Amino acid sequence: MSDTIRICREEVKKVDIQKAIKNGGNDIVKIADPIGKCLGRDLRYNDRLTSSQIRNIFTIAKKLQMKEKINWEEFILLKPKIAYITRKPNANLGSKILGDILIEAVDAAYSTQEKDYFTNFMNFFEAILAYHVSYGGR
């Protein structure tokens, strides 16, 4: 398995995703910006991520976030849901890229089962979506 995920003309190192989930803040911003740019602007129009493609995943994650205590078993089950939604036969390239990135981020947060890592996962997800929209994502 590769140590990188190809996004448009660049690659994101999996270790950078893990670092962003661990440290939060500026590390999230540095990595979410190029991902959002790729998904919202750099791909061919039909390959760009659409908000409807990720609404289900984001809704599930937000429900987990709103609970008083994180249920780590429910959280890890995001992985198959992400895989299912982003790997359907009609899924476009942007959806597949986001799926690969989010699965890596879930693994990074789940590995410690610390609340801060879950919070950083949610911030990372939200930052990608924000940059996606700011770069013209549909």
C-alpha positions in Angstrom: 0.0 0.0 0.0 1.3 3.4 -0.9 2.4 6.0 1.6 0.7 8.8 -0.4 -2.7 9.6 -1.8 -2.7 11.2 -5.2 -4.8 14.4 -5.4 -4.8 16.1 -8.7 -1.2 16.9 -9.7 0.1 16.5 -6.1 0.3 13.8 -3.5 -0.7 14.0 0.2 1.5 11.9 2.5 -0.5 9.7 4.8 1.9 10.7 7.6 0.8 14.3 7.1 -2.8 13.3 7.5 -1.8 11.5 10.7 0.1 14.5 11.9 -2.9 16.8 11.2 -5.2 14.6 13.2 -2.6 14.4 16.1 -1.7 18.1 16.2 -4.8 19.9 14.8 -4.7 23.7 14.1 -2.1 24.8 11.5 -1.3 21.2 10.4 -5.0 20.8 9.5 -5.0 24.0 7.5 -1.8 23.2 5.6 -3.1 19.9 4.4 -6.8 20.7 4.0 -6.2 23.7 1.7 -4.6 21.8 -1.2 -7.2 18.9 -0.8 -10.1 21.4 -1.0 -8.6 23.1 -4.0 -8.1 19.9 -5.8 -11.7 18.7 -5.1 -13.3 22.0 -5.8 -11.4 23.4 -8.7 -8.5 21.4 -10.1 -10.3 18.3 -11.3 -12.3 18.2 -14.5 -15.8 19.4 -13.9 -17.5 15.9 -13.9 -14.7 14.6 -11.6 -15.2 17.3 -9.0 -16.6 16.4 -5.6 -20.2 17.6 -5.0 -21.6 18.4 -1.6 -24.4 15.8 -2.0 -21.7 13.0 -2.4 -20.4 13.6 1.1 -23.5 14.8 2.9 -24.3 11.3 4.3 -20.8 10.8 5.7 -20.7 14.3 7.2 -24.1 13.9 8.8 -23.1 10.6 10.5 -19.9 12.2 11.8 -21.8 15.2 13.1 -24.2 13.0 15.0 -21.3 11.2 16.6 -19.8 14.6 17.5 -23.0 15.8 19.2 -23.1 12.9 21.6 -21.9 13.4 25.1 -19.3 10.6 24.9 -17.6 9.4 21.7 -18.6 5.9 20.8 -15.4 4.6 19.2 -17.1 1.5 17.8 -19.6 3.7 15.9 -16.8 5.9 14.8 -14.7 3.1 13.3 -17.8 2.1 11.4 -17.4 5.3 9.4 -14.8 3.5 7.3 -17.1 1.0 5.6 -19.7 3.7 5.1 -17.1 6.0 3.6 -15.9 3.2 1.3 -19.5 2.3 0.3 -20.4 5.9 -0.5 -17.2 6.9 -2.3 -16.7 3.6 -4.2 -20.1 3.2 -5.8 -19.9 2.5 -9.5 -21.1 6.0 -10.3 -18.7 7.7 -7.9 -16.4 10.2 -9.5 -12.7 10.8 -8.9 -13.2 13.6 -6.4 -15.4 11.3 -4.3 -12.8 8.5 -4.4 -10.0 10.9 -3.4 -12.0 12.2 -0.4 -12.8 8.7 0.6 -9.1 7.7 0.7 -8.2 10.7 2.7 -11.1 10.3 5.2 -10.4 6.6 5.8 -6.8 7.5 6.6 -8.0 10.2 9.0 -10.4 7.8 10.7 -7.6 5.4 11.2 -5.4 8.1 12.7 -8.1 9.3 15.2 -9.2 5.8 16.1 -5.7 4.6 16.8 -5.6 6.6 20.1 -9.2 6.8 20.9 -8.6 10.2 22.5 -11.3 12.9 22.3 -8.8 15.5 20.9 -8.1 13.3 18.0 -11.8 12.9 17.2 -12.1 16.7 17.5 -9.2 17.2 15.1 -10.8 14.7 12.7 -14.0 16.7 12.6 -12.0 20.0 12.2 -10.1 18.4 9.3 -13.3 17.2 7.6 -14.9 20.6 8.0 -11.8 22.4 6.8 -11.7 20.3 3.6 -15.3 21.0 3.0 -14.8 24.8 3.6 -11.8 24.9 1.2 -13.8 22.8 -1.3 -16.6 25.4 -1.4 -14.2 28.4 -1.3 -12.5 27.1 -4.4 -15.8 26.8 -6.3 -16.9 23.3 -5.3 -20.4 22.5 -6.3 
